[in-house]
């Protein structure tokens, strides 16, 4: 009996130790959780901004204050530069298409594509049965007119001597008139056909020499030696005088009111990036292009040195006078759905989103047509950080 007592107390002792250990562990865990919560409360950061309805406020401790720039709306009254793509074209008034005056065959071709020719220079030689027939008719009409002149003079002499009949004089006068009319017709025909020829080569009717009606460059050539020419409307070659060219820009219809005849235009060419050129508006089309809704504006440019070549690309800058208007940097503009907006400062570091209507843009600044007034302060840098 006395030896069994210690054996009964041993389980109780073990249970007591286990309870004590559990209590200690719980106490340690509780202390750790409490310290963690306290630490979390201590390091919770300040919000970057606080939203209250439509207003956004930036607290004093917010890092956004170092990243956001606020600037007052200023007025801009300088001229606006309207820059548009353009292209060099030959002046149509200085461009001539050479067509065959009659059907024929090319015997000789005296020029090549790109050649520079002078007025009166021989371009090509044709042989033409039609031209030979025209010169033959001219010669016959000339001979008939000469004969009619002699008959009329003889008949007038007889009449003055009192030996001739009045009807003979009348008949001679009628024959002379008819011969004169026939010669005029034949001569006009030959002259119209040989308008592009020199007189000596055209006189025999065998060879028709086509000469340059103006000085310029051969910009198109569509004929060769031995070629038969049956279509009087087919263009054999094109001569363009490039001493003066056009630079053509397509102006949107909403900008046409800003472009005037005689207006100076600054022009730059990718081929000559270091050179600035000046021209004047010579022509404004009365008709808009249906697909682009733009009007062709042609600027006359001197080109005595031949640097400007047709089909060159260019940029035409039109100076457009504008009234003073509120202006902000383009960095102040933010898109909100389909609207253009800015952040307007109501009080220091308190902002509200404001919808604006923008106008033209120049050198990083944009004109505001509505939504802001002079003196308003807007976020010009870092406004995208307030979008969230």
WOBEL-V962859 format. One record per residue. N is the residue number from 1. PHI is phi in radians with two decimals (none if undefined). OMEGA is omega in whole degrees, 0 to 359 (* if undefined). NEAR is the number of other C-alpha atoms within 12 Angstrom. Layout:
[[N/PHI/OMEGA/NEAR] [N/PHI/OMEGA/NEAR]]
//
This chain:
[[1/none/183/7] [2/-1.16/181/7] [3/-1.35/182/8] [4/-1.45/183/9] [5/-1.13/179/11] [6/-1.03/180/12] [7/-1.16/179/13] [8/-1.33/182/13] [9/-1.39/184/13] [10/-1.10/178/13] [11/-1.11/180/13] [12/-1.11/182/14] [13/-1.17/180/14] [14/-1.13/180/14] [15/-1.11/182/13] [16/-1.11/180/14] [17/-1.13/180/14] [18/-1.08/179/14] [19/-1.13/181/14] [20/-1.12/180/14] [21/-1.11/180/14] [22/-1.09/180/14] [23/-1.11/179/14] [24/-1.10/180/14] [25/-1.09/179/14] [26/-1.06/181/14] [27/-1.16/179/14] [28/-1.12/179/14] [29/-1.08/181/14] [30/-1.09/179/14] [31/-1.12/180/14] [32/-1.12/179/14] [33/-1.12/180/14] [34/-1.11/178/14] [35/-1.13/180/14] [36/-1.12/179/14] [37/-1.13/179/14] [38/-1.13/180/13] [39/-1.17/179/12] [40/-1.10/179/12] [41/-1.18/183/12] [42/-1.24/187/11] [43/-1.70/179/10] [44/-1.05/185/10] [45/-1.35/174/13] [46/-1.25/177/16] [47/-1.16/179/16] [48/-1.13/175/24] [49/-2.68/182/26] [50/-2.11/180/22] [51/-1.75/177/20] [52/-2.32/186/12] [53/1.17/178/11] [54/-1.61/182/17] [55/-1.55/178/21] [56/-2.16/180/28] [57/-1.97/179/29] [58/-1.89/181/29] [59/-1.06/183/20] [60/-1.10/183/17] [61/-1.51/184/15] [62/-1.23/178/18] [63/-1.21/181/17] [64/-1.18/182/26] [65/-1.11/179/24] [66/-1.54/185/17] [67/-1.97/182/18] [68/-1.92/179/28] [69/-2.02/180/25] [70/-2.00/184/32] [71/-2.46/179/26] [72/-1.35/177/23] [73/-1.27/181/30] [74/-1.95/179/23] [75/-1.76/178/24] [76/-2.25/181/27] [77/-2.11/181/19] [78/-1.26/179/22] [79/-1.16/177/21] [80/-1.64/179/26] [81/-1.72/178/25] [82/-1.70/182/29] [83/-1.71/184/25] [84/-2.33/175/28] [85/-1.17/182/25] [86/-2.53/183/31] [87/-2.60/180/30] [88/-1.39/177/36] [89/-2.35/173/34] [90/-1.25/179/36] [91/-1.21/181/29] [92/-1.02/180/19] [93/-1.24/180/18] [94/-1.97/181/22] [95/-2.05/183/29] [96/-2.18/173/27] [97/-1.67/180/29] [98/-1.62/178/30] [99/-2.10/180/32] [100/-1.25/179/40] [101/-1.20/178/36] [102/-2.52/174/34] [103/-1.19/181/25] [104/-3.12/182/29] [105/-2.36/182/30] [106/-1.36/176/29] [107/-1.60/183/24] [108/-2.48/174/22] [109/-2.09/189/26] [110/-1.74/183/26] [111/-2.33/177/31] [112/-2.25/180/25] [113/-1.10/180/23] [114/1.61/180/19] [115/-1.18/174/23] [116/-1.71/183/26] [117/-2.11/177/27] [118/-1.90/180/20] [119/-1.02/181/22] [120/1.56/180/20] [121/-1.26/181/25] [122/-1.20/180/26] [123/-1.77/180/43] [124/-2.77/181/37] [125/-2.12/179/36] [126/-2.00/164/42] [127/-2.00/188/32] [128/-2.56/175/30] [129/-1.17/179/21] [130/-1.11/180/27] [131/-1.23/177/36] [132/-1.10/178/29] [133/-1.13/180/24] [134/-1.13/179/32] [135/-1.20/177/34] [136/-1.17/177/24] [137/-1.09/178/24] [138/-1.10/181/30] [139/-1.16/178/26] [140/-1.11/180/22] [141/-1.16/178/29] [142/-1.13/179/25] [143/-1.11/179/20] [144/-1.12/179/25] [145/-1.21/178/29] [146/-1.08/178/22] [147/-1.12/179/22] [148/-1.11/178/28] [149/-1.12/181/23] [150/-1.13/180/19] [151/-1.10/181/24] [152/-1.16/179/25] [153/-1.14/180/19] [154/-1.12/182/20] [155/-1.18/178/27] [156/-1.19/177/24] [157/-1.14/178/17] [158/-1.10/181/18] [159/-1.16/179/19] [160/-1.16/178/14] [161/-1.35/178/11] [162/1.39/183/12] [163/-1.94/183/14] [164/-1.79/177/18] [165/-1.54/182/17] [166/-1.12/182/16] [167/-1.16/178/13] [168/-1.16/177/21] [169/-1.14/179/25] [170/-1.09/179/18] [171/-1.14/179/19] [172/-1.16/179/28] [173/-1.13/179/25] [174/-1.12/179/19] [175/-1.10/179/24] [176/-1.15/179/28] [177/-1.08/180/22] [178/-1.15/178/22] [179/-1.15/179/30] [180/-1.13/179/25] [181/-1.15/180/20] [182/-1.15/178/25] [183/-1.15/179/29] [184/-1.05/179/23] [185/-1.11/182/22] [186/-1.15/181/29] [187/-1.17/178/29] [188/-1.13/178/19] [189/-1.06/181/26] [190/-1.14/181/33] [191/-1.13/179/25] [192/-1.19/179/20] [193/-1.33/184/34] [194/-1.76/178/36] [195/-1.10/179/26] [196/-1.72/182/31] [197/-2.12/169/32] [198/-1.62/189/27] [199/-1.12/185/21] [200/-1.15/182/13] [201/-1.33/183/25] [202/-1.54/189/30] [203/-1.17/183/25] [204/-1.46/176/24] [205/1.38/182/31] [206/-1.55/182/25] [207/-2.18/179/31] [208/-1.93/182/42] [209/-1.60/178/39] [210/-1.63/181/37] [211/-2.02/183/34] [212/-1.27/178/35] [213/-1.36/180/29] [214/-2.71/176/27] [215/-1.46/179/25] [216/2.85/181/33] [217/-1.95/176/34] [218/-1.37/183/31] [219/-1.65/177/30] [220/-2.63/181/23] [221/-2.46/184/26] [222/-2.38/181/23] [223/-2.58/178/30] [224/-2.46/180/23] [225/-1.10/180/22] [226/1.56/182/16] [227/-1.33/176/22] [228/-1.52/182/21] [229/-1.99/181/29] [230/-1.98/181/20] [231/-1.81/182/16] [232/-1.22/179/17] [233/-1.77/181/15] [234/-1.27/180/20] [235/-1.39/179/21] [236/-1.41/179/34] [237/-2.81/179/34] [238/-2.15/177/35] [239/-1.95/180/39] [240/-2.07/174/38] [241/-1.50/186/37] [242/-1.77/175/36] [243/-1.14/174/27] [244/-2.47/182/30] [245/-2.20/175/35] [246/-1.92/168/41] [247/-1.91/187/45] [248/-1.80/176/39] [249/-2.03/178/36] [250/-1.77/187/36] [251/-1.72/177/34] [252/-1.05/185/27] [253/-1.09/179/22] [254/-1.30/179/14] [255/-1.88/186/24] [256/-1.10/181/25] [257/-1.12/182/15] [258/-1.58/183/24] [259/-1.94/182/35] [260/-2.21/173/24] [261/-1.10/181/21] [262/1.48/181/18] [263/-1.20/178/25] [264/-1.30/182/24] [265/-2.35/174/36] [266/-1.55/186/28] [267/-2.24/175/40] [268/-2.20/182/29] [269/-2.10/175/27] [270/-1.00/180/20] [271/-1.22/181/18] [272/-2.32/187/17] [273/-1.12/183/13] [274/-1.64/183/10] [275/-1.96/175/14] [276/-1.93/181/18] [277/-2.05/178/27] [278/-2.19/176/25] [279/-2.52/179/31] [280/-2.23/178/30] [281/-1.16/181/31] [282/-1.88/186/26] [283/-2.72/174/25] [284/-2.14/184/30] [285/-1.08/177/25] [286/-1.47/184/13] [287/-2.17/176/19] [288/-1.45/173/19] [289/-1.23/188/16] [290/-1.14/184/11] [291/-1.48/183/10] [292/-1.86/183/13] [293/1.01/179/17] [294/-2.22/179/23] [295/-1.96/179/27] [296/-1.34/176/32] [297/-2.07/183/42] [298/-1.86/182/35] [299/-1.96/181/42] [300/-1.38/183/37] [301/-2.29/173/35] [302/-1.19/185/24] [303/-2.58/183/24] [304/-1.10/181/14] [305/-1.49/177/12] [306/1.26/181/20] [307/-1.24/182/20] [308/-1.58/185/31] [309/-2.03/180/32] [310/-0.92/180/29] [311/1.41/171/18] [312/-1.15/175/23] [313/-1.49/181/25] [314/-2.66/172/34] [315/-2.18/180/33] [316/-1.78/182/40] [317/-1.92/179/35] [318/-1.68/178/37] [319/-1.57/184/25] [320/-1.96/179/24] [321/-1.26/182/20] [322/-2.31/175/21] [323/-1.32/179/18] [324/-1.08/181/19] [325/-2.64/175/29] [326/-1.02/184/34] [327/-2.41/176/42] [328/-2.31/174/44] [329/-1.12/179/32] [330/-1.09/179/27] [331/-1.19/180/28] [332/-1.39/186/38] [333/-1.48/178/35] [334/-2.29/177/31] [335/-1.61/176/21] [336/-2.25/190/19] [337/1.04/179/9] [338/-1.77/184/10] [339/-1.79/171/16] [340/-1.67/186/25] [341/-2.32/170/32] [342/-2.38/173/41] [343/-1.73/182/46] [344/-1.65/180/39] [345/-1.46/177/30] [346/-1.47/174/21] [347/-2.36/182/17] [348/-0.90/177/20] [349/1.14/171/31] [350/-2.24/189/29] [351/-2.26/174/31] [352/-2.46/180/29] [353/-1.31/181/33] [354/-2.24/177/30] [355/-1.35/181/25] [356/-2.30/172/30] [357/-1.96/186/25] [358/-1.78/177/27] [359/-2.05/184/24] [360/-1.34/182/31] [361/-2.12/179/27] [362/-2.50/172/23] [363/0.88/175/17] [364/1.44/177/15] [365/-2.11/181/27] [366/-2.21/180/32] [367/-1.41/180/37] [368/-1.81/181/35] [369/-1.45/178/24] [370/-2.76/177/20] [371/1.94/179/27] [372/-2.42/175/30] [373/-2.32/180/24] [374/-1.04/180/22] [375/1.66/175/19] [376/-1.08/179/27] [377/-1.90/183/31] [378/-2.28/176/44] [379/-1.34/181/39] [380/-1.83/179/32] [381/-2.61/179/25] [382/1.51/181/24] [383/-1.10/179/33] [384/-1.11/179/23] [385/-1.24/179/23] [386/-1.65/182/31] [387/-1.24/184/22] [388/-1.19/*/11]]
//
